Amino acid sequence: MSRQRSQSPNQHARHRREAKIWVAKQIGLIAQGKHTPNTKNITVKQLAEFWNADNDERVARGELEKATAQAYKVTCNRHIVPFLGNHKANELEPWDVTAKSMG
């Protein structure tokens, strides 16, 4: 049985910051018209699911550590999806992502 290490507060903060940066980047791409989801009805939660699936594929190809992908998934599900998950990704504005809404 493998034993999971608990993350230090600094590691947790780093993953949380990286997840926030990723969401902000995706919102910027959507706002600039450079990223258009397959459907106009895709939610942030669905976008996060696609991202997590892509990370799993990157793990399988050896491009990303399994622990890193898991940390991204946990961070996303804990800090992004609860606040923004039901928002339509193509309707999300940068000001929707604030320090207050992200916890």
Residue, then its C-alpha position, 0 to 999 in steps of 0.5 A: m500500500s502506498r503512503q500519501r505524503s501530506q502537502s506542506p502549506n507552501q506546496h498547497a499554496r503553489h498548486r492553488r496559485e497554479a490552478k488560479i493562473w490556469v483558469a485566468k489564462q483560459i478566461g483570457l483566451i476565451a475573452q480574446g476569442k482565441h479559445t472557443p469551447n466545442t459547445k457554447n454551453i460548456t461550464v467551468k466544471q466541464l472545462a476542468e474535467f477536460w483539463n484533468a483528463d488531459n493531465d491524466e493523458r500527460v501522466a500516461r505519456g510521462e510528461l507530468e508526474k502523477a502526484t502533480a496531476q492529482a494535486y491539480k485535480v484536488t486543487c481545482n475541485r476544491h478551490i475553483v469548481p465550487f465557486l465557478g463550476n456552474h458558470k458558462a466558460n464562454e460567458l465568464e469575465p475576468w472580474d468573475v475570478t476575484a480573490k474573494s470568490m476563490g477563497 
